[in-house]
């Protein structure tokens, strides 16, 4: 599994309480009701992960 996929799944689990991003073929497992602050936290975490990746790969750092 790629680092990107692992990071995305970790963010989904931590901030959105989504156990898996794989299709389960059941509405009760594939659709989730989420608070906007949880979505905001997940987006912020993804943004920060992208910044860290850019810095570590030498593609420039946004401060």
LUMVEX-668024 format. One record per atom (N, C-alpha, C): residue in three letters; y, z, x. Coordinates in steps of 0.1 Angstrom, whole numbers, padded with zeros to 4 digits, always signed. Atoms other than C-alpha are relative to their C-alpha. Example, Ala and Ser with C-alpha at 12.3 -4.5 7.8 and 13.67 -1.06 7.14 Angstrom:
<kollums>
ala-0012+0000+0009;ala-0045+0078+0123;ala+0012+0000+0009;ser-0011+0000-0009;ser-0011+0071+0137;ser+0011+0008-0008;
</kollums>
This chain:
<kollums>
unk-0012+0000+0009;unk+0000+0000+0000;unk+0012+0000+0009;unk-0012+0001-0009;unk+0034-0009+0014;unk+0009+0012-0002;unk-0009-0011+0000;unk+0060+0016+0023;unk+0010-0001-0012;unk-0010+0002+0011;unk+0084+0001-0003;unk-0007+0004-0013;unk+0007-0004+0012;unk+0058+0005-0031;unk-0002+0015-0001;unk+0002-0015+0000;unk+0050+0041-0020;unk+0013+0007-0003;unk-0013-0006+0002;unk+0087+0049-0020;unk+0004-0001-0015;unk-0003+0002+0014;unk+0092+0034-0055;unk-0008+0009-0009;unk+0009-0008+0008;unk+0062+0052-0069;unk+0004+0015+0002;unk-0004-0014-0002;unk+0073+0085-0053;unk+0013+0004-0008;unk-0012-0003+0008;unk+0108+0082-0069;unk-0003+0000-0014;unk+0004-0001+0015;unk+0092+0074-0103;unk-0006+0013-0003;unk+0007-0013+0002;unk+0070+0104-0100;unk+0009+0012+0000;unk-0009-0012-0002;unk+0097+0128-0088;unk+0011+0001-0010;unk-0012-0001+0008;unk+0126+0118-0109;unk-0002-0004-0015;unk+0003+0005+0014;unk+0111+0101-0140;unk-0012+0006-0006;unk+0012-0006+0005;unk+0079+0120-0143;unk-0010-0010-0005;unk+0009+0011+0003;unk+0060+0087-0144;unk-0012+0001+0010;unk+0011-0002-0009;unk+0025+0092-0129;unk-0004-0013+0007;unk+0004+0013-0007;unk+0018+0055-0122;unk+0009-0011-0006;unk-0007+0011+0004;unk+0037+0023-0124;unk-0009-0012-0004;unk+0010+0010+0003;unk+0005+0003-0130;unk+0000+0000-0016;unk+0002+0002+0014;unk+0001-0012-0165;unk-0013+0007-0005;unk+0012-0007+0005;unk-0022+0011-0185;unk-0005-0007-0013;unk+0004+0007+0012;unk-0024-0013-0215;unk-0001+0009-0013;unk-0001-0009+0011;unk-0015+0015-0239;unk+0015+0004-0001;unk-0015-0003+0002;unk+0020+0020-0254;unk+0003+0014+0004;unk-0002-0015-0003;unk+0017+0058-0251;unk+0001+0003+0015;unk+0000-0002-0015;unk+0012+0054-0213;unk+0009-0009+0007;unk-0008+0010-0006;unk+0033+0024-0206;unk+0015+0001-0003;unk-0014-0002+0004;unk+0065+0034-0224;unk+0004+0014+0001;unk-0004-0014-0002;unk+0085+0065-0216;unk+0014+0002-0005;unk-0013-0004+0004;unk+0115+0082-0231;unk+0006+0009+0011;unk-0006-0007-0011;unk+0139+0093-0204;unk+0014+0003-0002;unk-0014-0004+0000;unk+0171+0111-0201;unk+0008-0008+0010;unk-0008+0008-0009;unk+0200+0092-0186;unk+0002+0006+0013;unk-0001-0006-0013;unk+0204+0118-0159;unk-0012-0001+0009;unk+0012+0003-0008;unk+0168+0112-0148;unk+0001-0014+0006;unk-0001+0014-0005;unk+0174+0075-0146;unk+0011-0001+0011;unk-0010+0000-0011;unk+0206+0081-0126;unk-0005+0006+0013;unk+0005-0006-0012;unk+0188+0104-0102;unk-0010-0009+0007;unk+0009+0010-0006;unk+0161+0078-0097;unk+0007-0011+0007;unk-0008+0011-0006;unk+0186+0051-0090;unk+0007+0004+0012;unk-0006-0006-0012;unk+0205+0073-0066;unk-0010+0002+0011;unk+0011-0002-0010;unk+0172+0081-0048;unk-0004-0014+0006;unk+0003+0013-0004;unk+0164+0044-0046;unk+0011-0006+0009;unk-0012+0005-0008;unk+0199+0036-0032;unk-0001+0007+0013;unk+0000-0007-0012;unk+0196+0063-0006;unk-0012-0005+0009;unk+0012+0005-0007;unk+0161+0051+0004;unk+0003-0014+0006;unk-0004+0013-0006;unk+0175+0016+0009;unk+0010+0001+0011;unk-0010-0003-0011;unk+0204+0029+0030;unk-0008+0004+0013;unk+0008-0005-0011;unk+0179+0048+0052;unk-0008-0011+0007;unk+0008+0011-0005;unk+0157+0017+0056;unk+0009-0010+0008;unk-0009+0009-0007;unk+0187-0004+0066;unk+0004+0006+0013;unk-0004-0007-0013;unk+0198+0021+0092;unk-0011+0000+0010;unk+0011-0001-0010;unk+0164+0025+0107;unk-0005-0014+0005;unk+0004+0014-0005;unk+0158-0013+0109;unk+0011-0007+0008;unk-0011+0006-0007;unk+0191-0019+0126;unk+0008-0011-0007;unk-0007+0010+0008;unk+0205-0040+0098;unk+0014+0005-0004;unk-0013-0005+0003;unk+0236-0019+0096;unk-0001+0013-0009;unk+0000-0013+0007;unk+0244+0015+0081;unk+0013+0000-0009;unk-0012-0002+0009;unk+0266+0020+0050;unk+0002+0015+0000;unk-0003-0015+0000;unk+0283+0054+0052;unk+0007+0004-0012;
</kollums>
